[in-house]
Amino acid sequence: MNDHQVHIDEHRDDEGAKTGMWIFIFTELLLFGGLFIVYSVYRYLNPLAFHLAAEELNTTLGTINTAILLVSSMTIAMSISAIQYKNKRLTLILMTITLLLALAFMVNKYFEWSGKISHGIYPGSMTLQEASRGELLFFGLYYAMTGLHALHIVIGMAFIGYVMNLVVKNEVQHDNFAILENSGLYWHLVDLIWIFLFPLFYLIT
């Protein structure tokens, strides 16, 4: 081992990196947890309006997106195993599949949102202004929470893409893959949040 490698290892703190990611995930869960509480309160106060509003959502697209994220969580987890077995090529293939699945999720979300907007269902639209207060609250929360989740998807894709570049450069290897694990943890967070969003908005009918 050369002096340069020793220098790098001395400044590596894998446990610290993992702890930092877990703290970040905890703060994100607090953020969405607060939004879930707000949703629950408004749903309790406006049960019929929320039920009627939820019928406007495409349950099929929501189900497909749920399956997409579940599979993508599996592929990112498998990529971590692949790097541990020193299989760089498989690692990159699995990470690429994860990114493609994430892109598919965003494409589905684009068509879903486009459909709602084309029917005049969006914050500030005349359609919602004429709707009940409960329906207005439902769609306000729908756009806010699914929009925030979509932002996390984009950030996750950028994070995974960055880590892929490190794998290509051999800066992430079988004995140094903490950042790949962290990207996996972040992606599992994205998946977990959607698992809560899906039944709240799409299955309450």
C-alpha positions, 0 to 999 in steps of 0.5 A: 500500500502506498503513502497516498492510499494510507493517507486516504484511509486515515481520513475515511470514516465510513461509520460517520458517513452512515450515521450522517445519512441516518440522521438526514433520513430521520429529519426527512421522515419528520418532515413527511410525518408532519405532512401525514398528520396534517393529511390525517386531520383534514381527512378526518374533518372532510371524509366524504370530500376526500373520498370523492376527490380520490376517485379522480386519481388514476389507481392503475398508474399509482399501482404501477409506480409502486411496483416500479419503486419496489423493484428499484429498491431491490436493484439498488440493494443488489448493486451493493451486494455486487460491489462486495463480490467485486463485480463492477460490471453487475454493479453498474448494470443494477444501478443503471436499471435503478435509474431507468426505473426512477425515470419510468416513475417520473414519466408516469407521474408527468402523464398523471399530473398532465391529465389532472391539469388538462382537466383543470384540477390544479391549485388555483384553477377555476374547477377547484375554486368551485369545488368543496373545501375538502376537495380543495384541501385534498388536491392541495395536499396531493400536489404538495406531497407527491411533488415533494416526493418527486423532488426527492426522486430527482435528487436520488437519481442525481445521487445514484448517478454521481455514485455510478461515476465513482464506481466507473473511476474505481473510487468505489470498490468492494472495501470502500462502498459506504457512499453506495450504501448511503445512496441505497439508504436514500433510495429506500427512503424514497420508496418508503415515503411512496408506500405511505403516499400511495394508500393515503391518496389512491386507495381511500376510495 
